[in-house]
């Protein structure tokens, strides 16, 4: 085809497009339209700059239906709709077909066995932390894992008992059951199961109402302060197992430390010695794993054979260190059996786990009817467990999802954890969530899918079916040592130092949360931390950053830009003109500071014009609009020009709606910032809206002819 015929065809296509859609459609053709052809401006100059508001969700749905009728979009079949619903409710529907047996199975088997072996002693230890029999930690590591692998959104998260949630369970049970209750132990088991049921229900309801955003209202600094304080509380709760004598439960954690120091003479030497040795061994394994085994092999100056030997030795040592909890449990159990058999030790001098029932108990319905009066007391604890467990789980899942380039849906995660706890409560499980340490081990051991989680649950089943007799001589102090070392990882001193030097307000919020948690308990600490997060948010909203701007010449484009005069002392300012910017939404929370600033500017008799830079204001509510109208009226009475520049579309839409309502119901006497029409606006207008700050400055200069100076306004 010749160039002439191409041009002719393009011209014909362009003409047909113009005839069908009007002049504006010329922009959509391949060649540039004649620049002399322009659409006529609307007769109503008000909000010529406002543009068109984006379509609403309802309009988008209606357009989608219309596109389906016109055949522009294919309507999904009932199978596609069913698959979409199933894939959202059951993420395994998406993951299972994508599973690579060749590439992922071996790594999942190794990771699953490793985490399962690690989960047995940890589950028993966290069950003791929750003041429950150790076997319930194993029960909680079976069904919830199977359920989460179906409903959970993360392929890498290792679900099971964790330290902080176990501590919350212990506090909830202690507050609901009297110390002298003869049925205390039976009630603990029943209430722990009801707690899992409540936590699961709360999580599912939160997922249905899409409340996953709740995690954004507790700042990272507060979470660090809380987990550090909770780690100290957990460590204090295990002193009785490490020292070898009974410590009564107190209302405040530090009372436990005081009591332990006062009765230090009652310490059992064998118990303390074995506990300290276990802690030292676990710490050596942790830091060996961290500082040597995980580091890649340096090939410099080494033969290929030597590199392979070092690589495999690192893998073996890493696996050995990952199973540190199992190693100290085996050593401690063998030593304890020897001391019991040959040296006459007993449960007074060296407490042990004792008898653990063999097998998996039958499912049962949580005894809600029997303990109905206790549910209101447990509800707050269940809510705290749901929120805190979700936040920890989501943070861990998101971290490892980003490492492999995938995403985790917050509401799906909330739903998965909720259903896991809900169904788990029918199988004698207490509340569980995702744990950081086991997830890290699973990922680093090669686990890349839900198969690793399922294998770890089968390892726990094997332990319950065939190895419970080996748990008899397992010493409580070794389990306490496992908890000690595990919670030591909750301290994040690097974040404390960083917040102190970078964000001092975060540091104080972190410190307050830590001290309150340590001094008054975890539930009060979390409540104070949440309040601190909300106060920080409100403080930043109610008292946002503001700036007076001056003109600076851009080094790149040589065009005028406007910057904070306190940061740019050479910025050019104009006598009598203030260019003001507020870096926050203009709504009920910040309108007070906005009015205060405007009143202060208006009090200066030398000020004859105020220009508002709206570039940082992305939202305005009715209170903000009313405050804007009040300020505009006040400045009009003072004969001060009031101009808005760089107003965002959503804010313009709100101003337009306010003005339309005012025109209809109040005769338009309180119009805010009509759009400035350069061709017809009267020079006497005192308030209007323009596109840029430079246009605003020019408009003021044309009206007032001020004298330009280089005096910086503060």
Steps between C-alpha positions, in 0.01 A plus 500: 500500500643847406553790736231695313238232559601482867452872544165483323379217725616682817325817386176311433520326840560833671203662325269213597619525859431874509153457352410232754658632824567869450813712492647357822540159342762637259753448780442124478600474131846401386600845368499819702186710465502854369592715800272775381195280566415520870181430691311804614536574871185448707285803560517446876859585592464375855704179543622491142819366665320236707498239227279193513460300818602132462216250467356349816494125573133491406571671167784256432270204570232639268756563227632145540147360459450716191832382353388140551173569315691662212739206484804714586570293812442128539275407791667238722336160506358350818809278521730803486291677764505193723876467456549867588300463822670171590848638435432792735352289780738205447838631374620139474281474187751733333818367663442126454491495114814716494696264725820368344563148626843490341631835624327545835420161654847412630549842663152484654569155646827612658346824631187323625695240696733767641217727615298205631790378714550858618128539569475208744710650783390856421132408503539330837694797638242755384222285643671517841530876451123511451468306831360197313621137485786463248309264268253779415779683324530197273123477446510867395767418240293259291149596387563880489791436262289283268219757501731796443664327202154502335372843603823697555645739245869436575689200362793555737347573840560241775190505721491373858542607862703819555637662814302827514164337429573229759570772756170670415322167545661456842391847611146447372466168683648639820248785497205266443579225753553537874827364641320285757246353255511116541411459130769745393692273259187368325362852463828619352477246220137581425550876506813480281296315236217756529764773462609343170136489388445868586828611342411309184151649481632852553763456229247363250257785568781752461595339169139515377480875573850537350654627822853395409584869492487497882866397495587847369382666821774353718829654402813293449669682788217416740505137386874478569450652846217259575680185382814599694297554815309176442832317459604620847165394646534156338852462636381593850219245476757223440714578804312241704612225258859623483543550877314189605250638752141617478430869444140615548333699226495876559298779344811680378799330330772673700356354821610160367860621483483646849361174643766293322779715643351483848487117488822440308622266775234248399664452160571140395866482381444219247202680346685830466814336364319301233292802402803728463695238303201455267478877442874521425484209253198652321669841477821347364298318236305813411807717447693224326208471259474876458866598466656197335268233362283743302791685342583393142823316427786727401660337192818709509811283532300176537480200274165380367510196728571711806213732409260205478618365834453839665160544335370163624651551845317831525173330400544227760592747776210725400255210522647402837464859628143529368415193708664646809181474705475128423867449582479656848172315569661165417811575707295640789261202497786247507679685781177530701422129466853421621460732801160351585616137471849519652503807724151497648376828354125561501249759383579723795869532418467475120142543362417306183214487248384158617229293338380614156192323357570297189313566178267774382187572706156481343340821368254671733274802488638791704300516826354845432167430673673384816716814523264753346544741791878511438478598133469878565816481714686311226379719213754781551786251525376323186485833316856586605622154397326533162646841421849437634520150351389634162752784508790268581388244244441754224836671560685169472297377200545827313875501564551158342247557222697803383817290493350280227310778323146412613233679702304418815141623533444639850133404515568151367769461765255611766245252368751214483616548858141539617378179338810315627425601860126450457526143373799427722289573809299185420824297510634612843718781362565832669551822292789490254653734246800525267842494666808682375769252611335189354408684180863610462625143552241362256593751230876461546468119499347509152127514579313686227138388535221379726632143464777578751236607756302180447811282543588679827152419632551132413828504694308621806242224449778238490643641823161482672429148380835334566735722703302623802672257734829675422355829630464372858845610624503822296602773752290815531810715535617402149163601356531827692847549350353453151246774577771728643712479186198525269369821658847656508457535124203730560735779612590735215770730637585618149150641457524671838825674405364592157179649638695702758714663231244518217149535648503605864120484536507133397773436755291644785194302389716187491647568844163575663345185356795290618493638855121469536505143366780403736349678798125444460462197273457418133132590454540844659826544311335424167211735582743781591703427186189518283404828671852632439471414130163675473631805690797524263265481201266764646790724594635491146152554357393781732833682488635441150812651355448842343728729305523850356636480148729716293607495136818312402636470149521134390851402395366240257215682322580860602133537587378641832423245772378570851673364809492535879675828589639345820680235296590732212604835654571649155143439381347818354197627690268791426404763752139462602449163331509173693519167318388236750504119477353244740624143457186314610132458415284799591239337720351527847823390672730751328256786432577657839869547420411623152269769641759595763762559229260700282395718795864565584576604140189720487609683816799640313389833345772472232352181353273569201499156335514135612564220253416146612710222348257207491750256343537304828127498587335190353178502702260756644188424704197713588673647807795598282272657238313698763828614655623601155183704447541669840862589428407627153229725648738626769767588243243662273393727786867591553537572125761222466521311170458124549617260226515120480751335267590143396173358635466125449202353315324336799529824698364700207208257479419563867524877456278481194238295685509747791456797266213333312319427825564856618363643174186292534427559868677825594492703179871438442608748766777273630666384178853368558774569249324540164728411211683803358412562136791709365287643218206626704591517868481840654825639648301577814441130583651416838473123512538244224680181390780463246704210367851578631672708764675701232163597351379598847801727558454662158130553567575677830773711342264615224241607757716662766834585333698419817863592552725191472757452774730228625383510861423147625164465673484275807 
